[in-house]
Amino acid sequence: MTETRIPPQTGPQYEATRPDKTGWTKWSGWVVFAGLMMMLVGILHALNGLVAIFKDQVYYVGANARLVVSVDYTTWGWVHLIVGVVVVLVGYFVMTGAMWARIVGICLACLSVILNIAFLAAYPVWSVTIIAFDVVTIYALAVHGRELKA
């Protein structure tokens, strides 16, 4: 009996039709993770802002320590609230694969890091936690963001 074998589909003639192996199935989880992390960080920013607006005595900075930017906690609260709402919205669009959302998401995560460094003296554990979330989000968007578009 003769054996019928199908030759492996390799070579230059098959390269154009072969799907990208690092596309949707392998790495899109990072993009969804980044979008969800952005939404979580946005909610945390909004909560932080609401606390600063309505009950700013929760934040205590000792006599020797000061905020990096010397403003009222109510002002900080509004900044955190606005940034939080924008981050939640952009996080949603990141999960749709929009390129503009990736770019804006990286910029917002960098802005979030700066805001939390400036707010570090008032609430250090909270700020460091959000900074860590932002760093992971920047990694996911910068390295694996294009896979969801495919």
Protein Blocks (a to p, Z undefined) as FASTA:
>chain_A
ZZddddddedjklmmmpccfklmmlmmmmmmmmmmmmmmmmmmmmmmmmmmmmmmmlpcc
dfkbccfbacdfklmmmmmmmmmmmmmmmmmmmmnopaklmmmmmmmmmmmmmmmmmmmm
mmmmlmmmmmmmmmmmmmmmmmmmmmmmZZ
